[in-house]
Amino acid sequence: MVRMLESDDAAANADVAVTRTDQDRINAFSRLNSRADEINELLEGYRKEKEDLEEVETEMELVDEDEQVMYKIDTTFVHLPASEALEQLSASLEKIRTQVDALESEKQQCEDKMDELKKELYAKFGSSINLERGD
């Protein structure tokens, strides 16, 4: 009977004890990973809304500024002069751009911290831990 022996690295990594600090790092990584996923979902929605608003803004610039247009505020449509609607639209667009920038910054912070935790955890556990996304 022939049996293959594990490499020394794999055997050594399999026997590494998980300390409280290690578990805290794993938990922190998991929380950051979940938050990054949440941020990606939010960003997807905001980017779509931003794209739609930019398209409407382009169209609104072609309308005579005194012409009355329907403008949606929450769930209600109101008649506004095109110039005022364009101002409202620009304000909404700026707000979304600010939100997108803030979320992208937070996402980058999550990814930076996750990279740091990955290095620490892979250094200790090697191939016996998997911190890669299954996308």
C-alpha positions, 0 to 999 in steps of 0.5 A: 500500500502506497500512502502520500505524505503531506508536505511539512508546511501543510502538516505544520499549518494544520496543527496551528492553534487558533488563539482568541486574537486569531479568532478576533481577526477572523471575525473582523475580516468577516465583518469587513467583508460583509460591509464591503458587500453592503457597500457594493450593493449601495454603490450599484444603486447610487451609480444607476441613479447618478447615471439616470440623473445625469441623463435627465440633466443633459435633456433638461439643458435643452429645454427653455428655462421658462417652460413648465416641467413635471418634477418629482419630489418624493412621491409627488410630481409638481410643475416647476419652471425648467430652470428651477427643476434643473437647479433641483436636479443639480442639487440631487446629483451633487448629493448622490456624487457625495454619497458615492464618494463617501461609500467608495472611500469606506469601501477602500478602507474596508479593503485595505484593512481586509488585506492587512488581516489576510496577510496576518492570517495567511502568515499564521495559517497558510493554506488551511484558511481561505479568505478569498471571495467565491465570486 
